[in-house]
Every structure is written in C-alpha cells, then in structure tokens.
Amino acid sequence: MRILRVLALGMGVFAAVAFRTTTVKMATDQTVAATPIVFAEVPTSESKITWVHDNGRSETRHLPETCGGGGLFFDYDNDGWLDIYLVNSGPSDFYTPKTPIRNALYRNNGNGSFTDVTEKAGVACGKMGHFGMGAAASDFDGDGWQDLYVTNYGRNVLFKNNGNGTFSDITDKAGVAAPNWSTCATWFDYDNDAKLDLFVSSFVQYSGKGTIFCGDNRIGRRYYCVPRVFKPRSSYLFHNDGAGKFSDVSTSSGIAASQGKSFGAVATDVNNDGLTDLFVANDTLENFLFLNKGKGKFDEVGLLAGVAYSDSGAPRSGMGVDAADYDGDGWQDLFVANIDQELFSLYQNQKDLTFVDRPGEIGQATRLLSGWGLKFFDYDNDGDPDLILANGHPDDMVEVQSLRVRYREPLLMFENINGKYKDISASSGAAFTKDWPARGLSVGDYDNDGDLDVLVINNGDAPVLLKNEGGNRNNWLGLQLVATKSNPEAVGAIITWEAGGVKRSRLKTSGGSYLASHDPREILGVGQAAKITSVQIKWPSGQIDKVNDLPVNKYIKVVEGQAATKPAK
C-alpha cells in the first residue's frame, strides 16, 4: 500500500503521514529482552537490486580504485518510500572499462523490491571524468524535491530533481564541479540564511599518469600506495546564492587554509552556539575541526580540541566519521574510524571545546580493522544512539604482508547501554559473521515499519541491504520536518521528546559515515512507553514548536511554525 495522508485538526496545520494503515504490534518487555534484534540480509531475489560495484582494479594499483563505493537512501519521487542510489567507478585517466559502467537509481516499489529507473531519471553518469566515489542527497533549492550531488575522481555532478521522475545536470550553472578528486559531500547551512550550502572533501593530488611505485620490487608486486606519499589539497565550501547558483567561498571562509587528505565529514554544533561546525577526517594527516565563528568564517581548532591526533601525538588514517550526543549530556560527541593498528576514536565532548578519547570496547574490537562507513543510530528504538561500523582493508594484498589483517572484514554493531558501548555483533545477524570489502554505509527506514535499516556498499562487489528485524518492538514516532523559515533539511534543529517520564534530545546533523547521506526523517525511540508526552522542535531559525500527547508508531509531518497542540489522528 502506498501513502495514506491524514490531516489532524487542531490549532494549526499538523499533517500526519501514516505509512501503514495498522500500527505495529508490540511485544512484552520479556520478549524484547529475550529475542535479539537482527539485521537480515535481503537477497537479490527479493530486493531485485542486481547492480555490482566495479572498482576498476588493475595491476598498477591506482589509489582511487580502492576508495570508491558510495550510495544512499533518499526519496527522489516523494511517494513516502526511500529509494536507493549507488555510485560506480567509470572512465578516467587510468581506467577504460571494457563494458559500460554506470551508477544506479532504484525506485522503491513499496513491497520490499526495487526497480532500476536510472536511464529514465538521467543519473547514470558513466562518462569520462566520472570515476565515482559517493553521493549526498538534499533539497538544496527548497522546492520540496531531493536533489543529488555525486562526487568523483574527476569532476563532480549536481543533479537537480525536476519533480517528474527525472533529473537535470546543472553543475556548470551551479558552479560546483570541484574538479580533481572529491570524496564525501555534506549539505548544511553555515550562515543560517535558510539555504543549504555545500562542503566537499578533497583527497590527495593524484594523476593516473603519475610514476609513484609502491610495493615489493624484489618480487615485482605492486601495492596501493599509502596516501602519505601524495600531496594534500584544500577542500571546498560553496555558498548557496539561490536561483541554483553557488559561490566558492573556500578561501574567504578559512576552509582552504587547511590542506588535507580528507575523507568523511559531518556537520554538527560542537559548542551549542547555534552555528554549524564541521568535523573532517584526514588520512595520514591531522583531522580538522572547523569551528564556525559566524559571519562566514571558520577556525580550524582540531589540535586544541584534542581530535587532530592520537593520544601519542601521531596522525592517523581517518576515514569515516559521525557525531551524536551518545552520553545524553546535551553536547555533541565525535567518532572517527581509522586503519588497522591505529584504533578507532570516540571523542567525548568536555563542554569547553575539548574532547577526550574514550572508545571503551570499541578500541579493542577494531584493533585489526579498517573502518569506512559508520553511523550513530537508534537501532532498537530505546531512545539513545547505537553505532554500526562497516570495515574493509584498503589493500587487497594485505594478507601477503600480514597474518592477522584481512582484506575483507566483518561489520560491527555496538549497543549504547547507559552511555557505554557494548559489542553485540555476535547476536546481530548472519551478516555480521561474514567478511566484506565495505566502504559506504547509509541508514534509513526503507520499509516504513518504524526501525532503521542499513545499506552497505562494497568495493568491487554487490551492495548489502540489511533489514532491521525487531527494532520496532519498542515504540517510536517518525518525524518529517518541513521548514518554512529554516534550511529545507532542518539541519541544526534540536528535537526534544518526553515519554514514560524520560526526556531526550537530538541535534539534526548532516553528512557523517563515508560517501553517503541518510534518511532525512527522524525516528524517536521511546521504549515501551505507550504514548509520547511531548515533542519540541527548536528550528535553526529560532522558531520553537511543541506538540503534546502524541500516539506512537506513526510517521507525522511537522511544518515549521504550524505545529498543532493536539495529537495527529
């Protein structure tokens, strides 16, 4: 069944979007505790997703070959069901595919299956200069339709959603090509003018015609070079000027002053000043924390904040990142994944623009792993952020050199228990017993059953769609935020909800993971509470909307400045 929209009566317009005509039957507390929540691997026969990533691997081992594999959940046709976009490699100055290669857009049919609509939509890419990395979806022009920005080794592409199932390439008009080699992209409103700006991570200076040789010359084997041997580059910041045009403010904002080898990026507010900051992972260089100072300026404070280097003062191989208030103290904490032997970092916010690395069980569990896609998300709807990690070593020959490190690596799942993370991978499903060459990771409720599912994109292999089985045994409320005075994605909004006598809050961040973006809706977990006492949204504009006495297990739409004071029906 497609969408059933019901308008609630009350003091204002408050639209409830019920994606199921029946609510989800709850289990008893004993059942919830006794039966593990698992992520079931959805077979191709069910999903109909037949696309496979082609990394273009060659004997010369060009570095972009091993970095790609991004994708995302987004609702391109506004039918209420999350679709999937997957990013492939393509022709470049070092790779000429034997057969055509393209990205893929899969439309969600609403019954667990997807249909390939790539050619009709016009988002295949696949031409020279489009050796794909990742993508980020967002309604950058505020017309109510999700647009798509695709990052490449070569030249990036901005696809405007035409609202009729097709997209138009407006890259040149918009001025956001950012040529050379881009990895992650993040949409956020850095100057609070209600328009979404764009940060683009730049990786190393690279050319397919380069002569750098990495490997064991004695036996004539070539390995992927460590990024340390390449020069850094400045990342991009594009200001949204409106009318589909952007200005490059990388230099004037201070972003370009810090040259890096940047992978993952997340937009968040680390000091609670209402201005959105950026945390950026760098490979073999210090990580960057760009503090938003207002008036279009950023200061890079990673070293002073304690998030630039390891505790021993060494740069690490930062790849995937994310931000969330994992300990519930109202301040955003940070996470970054690194390569094997370097340990992953969970940075606890000390509320004074400094952080302390407290990974707990995560540290030892990831000692021999290399992390890429990752996400803080509430997998069990108990109200606090859990954590999933997608891993895989960048060098497919690593097993020739190491007896303990493998190329394909397992997924990891950590449950948040009173602000500490417990490794529950062993009970999270069969997919966690397998090894994968994972890169990108996106989370979203693709089946609209009230719990978050996971999409993992593998380098040189098929993607993995993981269905959350059991997260909705706890109660929940889904929010679709519709801005009228704030940026279209409500990035920076603070959501506070109370249920069963417990109050929680969440900042709506943007970006995070690696080569991906995520379901723009927010699912608020409330455990076994039978109703939600209140939900308050503090929008980036400063507008505060509050709704009382809400039922559980529904998706609702909240329009900025028009929230009702009665429950949606």
N, C-alpha and C positions, 0 to 999 in steps of 0.2 A: 504494500500500500504506500502511496506517495504521501504528501504532507496534508495534515488536517490543521487548518488555522482557525483558532477560536479567539474572538476579541472579548477581553474581560471588561465588564462595566465597572466604573469607579471614577475617582477624581482624576481624570486624565485618560490618556490612551495607553493601555498596557496590553500588548499582544502576546498571547501565549501560543507557542508553537509546539504542539503535541505530535511528536514523530511516531508515536504508536497510539493506537486507539485504546489500548489497555495498558494499565500500569504493570510494573514488574513485580511479580510475587516475591515477597521477602521470605527468607529462611529464618529459623530461630537462631538466637545467639550461639547455641551449642553447635548447630550445623555450620555456621560461619567459621567458628573456631576450628572445627574438626576437618573441614574439607578445604584443602589448599586451592587458592586461585591459580589457574594455569593459563599460559598463553599457547593456544593451539595453532600449529602451523596449518594455514589454509592451503589445501592442494590446488594445483593449477586447474584440475578438472572442475573445481568448484568456482574459483575466482575468475578463470578464463584469462588470467594475465600470463601471456606467453613471452613477453619481452625479456631479453637477456642482455646484460651489460657486456660490451666489448671494450676491453681496456687497451687494445692495440699493442699488446706486449710483443716486444722484439728482442733480438739478441743484443742490440745496442743498449737496451735498458734505459730508455728516456724517462726522466723523472715523472712527467705528467701521467704516464701510463698507470702508475701505482696509486695516484692520489684521487682519481675520479670515482664516481658512483654516488650521485646525489639524487634526491627526489623529495616529494612532499604530498601531504593531504591538502586539498582545498576544494571548495565547492564552486566550480567555474560557471555552472549554469543556474545557480540559485534555486535548485529544486529541494534543498534541505539535506542532500546526501553528499558525503565527501567523495570527491573524485581523486585520482592519483596521477601525478606527473613524474616521469622517470627520465633522468638525464644520461645520455650516452656519450661516447667519445665521438670522433669524426675526423675528417681530413685536416691535416695540419702540415707544418713544415718538416715533420719527421714521420708522418703516417699517411699512407694512401690505402684505404680499405679495399679489399678485394671485391666486396659486395657493399651496396649502400648501407649506411648506418644512420639511424635517426633516434631522436628522443621519442617518448610515447606519452600520450594522454589517454587515460582510461576513464570512461564515464561510469559512475556507479549506477547500476540498474535497480538498486533498492531491494534486491533479493539475495545479496551475498556475492553476486557476479558483477563483472565489469565488461564494458565494450570499448574496443580501441577506436577512438574518434580523432586520432592525430591528424590525419590528412585533411579531414573536413575542417578541423579547428585551425589549421595552419601553423602548428607549433613544432614541426618536426626538427627544425634546424638541420644539421647534417651536411652543411656546405663548408667550403674551405674557411678555416679560421674558427670553426665551431667544434673544437675538441672539448666536449662538455665536462664541467665539474659539478655544479649544483644549481639550485633554484630557490627563489623566495617569492611567495605569493602575497599580494596585498592590494587593497583598493586605493591606489596612490592618488587617483583623481576624484575620489569621493562620489562616484556615480552609482555606487551600490553593487558593482561587479568586481570580482577579484582579478587583478592583473597579474602578470608573471614576468619576473626578471630572471634570466638564465645566465650563469657565469661560465666562462670558458677559458681554456688556454687559447688565446687568440683575441676574440672580440666578443663582448657581452651583448645580450639582446634584451630589449624591453618590449614585451608583447602587451598591447592594450586589449582588454576584453571588450568586444563590440556589443555584448549583451544578446547575441543571437546564435551562440554556439561557435563563433569564430573569433580570432584574434588578429590584430594588425601589428606589424613590426614598426614601431615608432622610435627606434633607437637613435637615429640621426637627428630627428626633430627634437627629441628629449635631451640629447647631448650626454648620454650615459654609457657609451660604448666601453670606456675604461680598458683600452687595448693592452695586450701582453699576456698576463696570467693572473686571473682572479679566482678566488676560491669561494668563500662564504659572502653572502649579502644579507643586510639587515635593514628593514624599514622601521623608522622611528621619527618622532617629531622633536628634534633637538632644540628648537627655538619657540615651541609652544604657540605656533601660528595656525594650528589646526590643519596643517598639511604634512603629509608623510615625506620625510627626507630619506636619503639612501646612503648607507655606509657599505663600502665594498672592500673586502680584504684582498690585498695584493700579496702574492707569493714572490718567489725569488726571480731575479733576472735570468731568463733562460732562452735558449735558442736551439732549435733542432740541428743547427749547423755547428754547434759547439764541439770542442775537441777534448773536453774533460773525460778522462777514463777512470772508472772506479772498479776495482776488482783485483783478482789474484792473477798477476801477469804470468806467473810460473806455469799455471795450468790453462791460461788463456780464457778464464771465465770473467764475465763482466757482471757487476752487481749494480743495483741502483745507488747512485751517489747520495751521501748524507748531505742534506741542504746546507750544511756548514760551509761547503766549498763554493757556494754561489753567493753573489752579492744580494743584499736586501733591497727592498723597494718601498716606496711610500704607498699607503692605502688611500682610497678616495672617499671624500664626503661630498655628496651632491645635495644642494638645497633645492627644494621643490618650489619653483616660482609660480606654479599654477599654469593653467592652459596647456598642460602636457609638456612643459619645459623645465629644465633644471640648470642650475649654475654650479660649476665646480668650485667649491669653497675649501678644498683640501688644504691649501696653503694659508688662506686668511683665518681659518678656524684653528690652526695649530696641529691638525691631524698629520699633515705631510712632513712635519718637522721630525717625526719619529719613524725612521725607516725600519721595516721589519721583514719577517718572513711569515706572513700572517695566514692563519687557517680560521678557526672558529671565532665567532664574535657574538656577544649578547648585549642587548640594550636593556639597562636596568637603572635604578636610582640607589646608589650605594650609601648616600648620606642623607636621604629623606628631605631633600630641599626642593623637590618638585621638578627638578631638571634631570633629564635622562642622560645617564653616563654610558660608557662603552667599555666592556672588558674584552680584550682581544688576545688570543693565544698565538704565540710565535714559536716556530720550530728552530731550535738551536740558538735562539736569542731570548732576551728577557721578554716576558709578557707585558702588555700595555694595559694600564687602567686610565682611560681618558676621562677626566673629571670635567663635567660640564659646568663652566663658570658663568654661563649666561652671556647675552649679547653676542652670541655666535662664536664663542671662544672655548677651547678645551685645553686643560693642562694634563700632561702625562705624568701620573703620580705612582706608577706601579712599584718602583723601588721603595719609596717612602711608605707605601701602603703594605708592603710585605708580600706582594703577589707576583713580583717580577721573576724571582729566582727560587731555587730550592733552599731549604734551611741551611745548606752548606755553602750557599752563595753561587751555585752553578746554574747556568741557563739550561733549560730542559727542552724536550721536543713537544711543545704544546700543540694539541690538535683540536679535539672537541671541547666545548665549554658550555656552561649554563649558569643560571642564577636563580635563587629562590631563598625564602626565609625558612630554612629547614628546621631551625630550633624554636620557631614561634615567638621570637622576641621583638618582631616588628622591623627587623633590619635585614637587608638582602645579603646573603652569603654567596660565595662563588665556588665553582668547580671547574677544574681543568684536567684533561686526560693527557698522558704522556706516553712515551715509548717504553719498552721493557727495561727493567732495572732502575728506572727513574722514579717510580711510584706516582700515583695519581694524587691530586691535591684537593681537599675540601677545606676552603678558606672560610673560617667563621668570622663574621663581622664584629669588631670590637666597639663599634659605635663612635669611633673617633678617627675615622678614615685609616684605620689599620686593621689587618686581618691576621689570624693565627691559623696555621695549617693543622687540622685535626681530622685526618681521614679515618681513624679508627680501623675497623675491619676491612675497609676498602683498600687500605695501604697494602696489607699482606696479600689480599686476594688478587691484586693487579700487578704484583711484582714482576711477573714474567709475561705480562700482556702489553699490547699497544692499543690505546683507545682512540676512537674516532667519534662516531655518532653517540649521543648520550642525552638524557633528558630527566629533569626532575618532573615527576607527575604522580598523581594520587591514584595508584593502580587499584586500590581496594576501597576507595570512597570512604575512608575514615577521617578525611579532612586534612591530613598532613602529606607533604611531598616525599614520595619514594624516589628511587633512582634506578634507571636502566642504563647499561653500558654495552655498546657494540664494539667489538675488538677484531684486530687482524694485523699481523706484522706487515710493514710496507714492502719488505724484500722477499720475493718468492723463493730466494735461495738461502734464506737464513738458516735452514736446517742443515745446510752443508757446513756452516760455521759453528753452529751451536747445537748441543744435545738437549737443551732444556727449553729452548724457544721455538715455537712453531709458526708457520705462515698463517694457517687457518687457526682461529682462536674462538673460545666459547663466548656467548653472551653472558652477561652477569645481571642479576636482579638483587636489589637491596631494599629491604623494608625499613621504613622510618619507625622506630619504636622509642617514643619519648625523647626524640631529638638525637638518637644514635642509630647508625645504620647496621642492620644485620643481613648477612649474606643468605638469601633464600633461593639462590639459583637452582639448587638441587630439587626443590619442590615446585618449580615454576613452569614445568612442562618439558616435553621431549626436545624442543628446540634448544634448550639450554644444556642438553647433553651432547650436542653436536658442535663441530667447529666450522667457522665461517670466515671468508675474506671480507669482513664487513667494513663499510665506510659510512655512508649517510644513514640517518635514522630520523623518522618523523612519527609523532604520536597524534592520534585523532580517533574519534568515535565513528568509524566508517559504517557501522550497522545500526547506529542510533539507539542502542539499548542502554545507554547511560554509563558505560565504562569505557576507558580509553584503550584502544588497540594500538599496535605498533607496526610500522613498515621499516624494514631493514634493507638497504640497498648494498649489494655485494659487488666488489670489484672483480670484473671478468666472470660474473656468474649471474644466475637468476636472483631477483629480489625475493624477500621472505615477508609474507603478510601474516602477522600474528594476531589472532582473535583473542581478546580478553574473555575468559570463561570464568565468571564468578565474581568479578569486581562489583557488579550491580546487586549482589546480595545485601550490600549495605545501601542505604538510601542516598539520594542525590538530587540535585537541582542543576539543570543546564541553563546557562545564560548566553544569549546572543545580544551583545551590546551594540546599540545603534547610536552613533554620535550625531549630534546636531551642531555643537559648538566646539567639540574637541576633534582630534585627528580621527579619521574614519575607522581605524582599528582599535581606538581607545587605548593605545599603548601608554602606559603610565597611570592608568586608572587603579585605584585601590578599592578592592572588594572586601567588605566585612560581612560575615554572616554568623548568625547565632541559632543554635538548635540544641535541644536537650540540655540547656544550661551552659553550653560551651560556646565561646566566641572565638572565631578565627578570622584571619585576614590574608589577603593575597594581592601582590602587585602584578599587574598585567605587563609582562615583559615582552620582548620581541627578539627573534633570532634564537640563538642557542643551538646546541647539537653540532652537526658538521654537514655542510652542503644541503641544508634543509630548512623548512619552516613547518608550522604545525597548525592543527585545527584552531581557528580563531575563536571558537566558543570556549567558555569556561565551565567546567563541571565542578560543582561544590559538593564535596562529600560530607555527609552528616552521620555516618554510622547507622545505628538502629533508631535514631530519633524519628518519630512519626510525622513531625511537621517542622517547618523552619520558622522560628520566631520572627526573624527579620533578616533582610538583605539590604545593605547600604553600599552605594557606589559613589565614590568621590572621583569625579571625572577630571581629566587633565585640565579642563577649563576652570576648575574650581567648583562647578556645579555639584551639589550633593543630592542624590535621590535615594529615598528609603521606601522599601515595601515590607509590609508586615504580614504575618500569618499565611505563609505560603505552603501549599501542598508539596509533597515530594514526588520524585520520579517523573518529572516532566522537563521539557525544554521550554523556556519562556524568552520572549524578546523584551528588552528594556530600552526605551528610547530616552535619550538624554533630555532631562527637563520635563518629561511627560510621564513619569512613573506613577502608577496608581497606588493608593494606600489600602486597597483590598486585594485579596488573593486572585490570581488568574484562575479561570474556570475552564 
